Amino acid sequence: MPDAFFSSTKKRKRAPSSSKGKGKAMKISKSSKPSTSQPKKKGKDEDLSSDNSEHEGINNDDDLRAEAIDPHLSGEEDAGETAGEKRLRLAKLYLEEVKKTLVEGEFDAADLDREIISSRLQNDALQHSGRVHVFVGEKLQGPGDTRLVTRGHRLSVTGAAISQNGRNLFTCSKDGQIIQWSLLTGKRIRTHHKHVPNRKGKGKQRVTGDEAEGHTDEIWALSVSSDGKFLATGGKDKRVGVWDIERGVWLKGFRGHKDSISGLAFRKGSNQLYSASHDRSVKLFDLSVMGYVETLFGHQDRISDIDALRGETAVTSGTRDKTVRFWKVTEESQIVFRGGTKSVLREVLEGALDAEVEEIEDIERKQTRHQFVEGCMECVSMIDEATFLSGGDSGTISLWSTSKKKPIFRYQLAHGIVEHRSDDGGTARNPRWITSLAALPYSDIFASGSWDGWIRLWRLDAKLRSFEPLENAIPILGVVNSLQLVQVPTSLLSETKWMMNKSAGKSGNPSTVTNGGPRPAGKDTKAVLLVAAIGHEPRTGRWLTVGEGAKNCGLVVPLEVSI
């Protein structure tokens, strides 16, 4: 007779072994719900919760969260961190770093939190915004009577630049030399001479200029990196030379251009270098790895100048193709801005103006007196990431914006007209073309040069729609081949020996001479330095010679800005 236990007809449910954990989880989830059953089932619920007491940690919602994040870990190490949490953590770390850089006890807690940290955050945001945020035009007091003139080149000085810290000045010339000067003492530190290649021998034995640690011909351009580590030079030998500033040695010579190098510009805040050449191309190099990146094509004539700021963009001028090109490196694209002054009649035919014939003739007669046809774009300078300037052989300075194809504003005959005898015995009147332009990055002031004996300063309006000349022009004889405006701490100028007042009192405390008088001690000021390269001849040719007092020199003029 079979046992009663085995003879039961009730079907038993068997859960697979792989789903044991799942069954427990289901029971736990049921026990966690609020009890809506009758009182007789309450005991079972209590039994279930007591039987699974070892899983109480799972019921805790806090245990389901990620573990505490170490604030010192990087963003890559925090895989479960949200975007908001990451921004908050990085902001806290940044504030801690700011506090560490400040001297303890110098400020109280309220000043530290409200004034210093907030102003520093605001300045960092403005610097990365790519827009004009330094307005010093109204506060510019002009050049002083004290200036530094460096003379050491035999031929015309074609380029001059100082490092961002304001310690070193570099000049290059048509004689193939590069001279490093101390801006504190005004004395020469070192000279890099031109290498004369060995022309003897046959075949490959004659090509020794490529291996020379230096340039073998005229040098037309130079540029200093933002961190002050690298100096880039280029000229007629078609090589981009890279120098170590601290050691004063040649690092590498990049070849690739098929013609003379006419312009160099470092991207600010990085070691990326742009080079422009008469072969109508722009090349990009990365000096952090000492490698070539890419080549940009587009100009139909030789490139005469190039400029760049913090963004991955650059601006170039194409001389006789009468275009300025705005290069977007990451997008591999370019925007073409066509210069050249058109007549009023031409604009009417193109539909740009509506006027009667008599009005056109009157305007044409007035226009021929003051306006010349622009046939060459000679120089460019970037104001911010979307605004730049250009100058050419018509003597006109044009203000451009990346949002418009035509100039926003033009200032004609910025450096006047020169008269000379023509071949037929009459008098010819031609404008002095703009040989160089330089803007203080992200500010409302810029400078222009020609050969009229003045370096002129200009101020932009607040909306960047126009500009006007300032009264504070700087007298200098010669052709202004390059310009640079850079802001340096005022404390640096107080250390320079060439700016010390010779008539200091018996106390022995020298004072800096600006605007014809000593600068009062304790005055809160910021200094802007104007750097210029002056020569008898233009930078890339000899079709003009300026004599009668002109010098081949580098020029440094402090411009004081009161706050």
Beta strands, then each sheet from edge to edge (+ up, - down):
strand 1: 140-143
strand 2: 148-150
strand 3: 157-162
strand 4: 168-173
strand 5: 178-182
strand 6: 188-192
strand 7: 219-224
strand 8: 230-235
strand 9: 240-244
strand 10: 249-254
strand 11: 261-266
strand 12: 272-277
strand 13: 281-286
strand 14: 291-297
strand 15: 305-307
strand 16: 313-317
strand 17: 323-328
strand 18: 333-338
strand 19: 377-382
strand 20: 387-392
strand 21: 397-401
strand 22: 409-411
strand 23: 417-421
strand 24: 427-431
strand 25: 436-439
strand 26: 445-449
strand 27: 454-460
strand 28: 467-469
strand 29: 474-475
strand 30: 479-488
strand 31: 513-514
strand 32: 517-518
strand 33: 525-535
strand 34: 553-562
sheet 1: 1+ 34- 2+
sheet 2: 1+ 34- 33+ 30-
sheet 3: 3+ 4- 5+ 6-
sheet 4: 7+ 8- 9+ 10-
sheet 5: 11+ 12- 13+ 14-
sheet 6: 15+ 16- 17+ 18-
sheet 7: 19+ 20- 21+ 22-
sheet 8: 23+ 24-
sheet 9: 25+ 26- 27+ 28-
sheet 10: 25+ 26- 27+ 29-
sheet 11: 31+ 32-
end
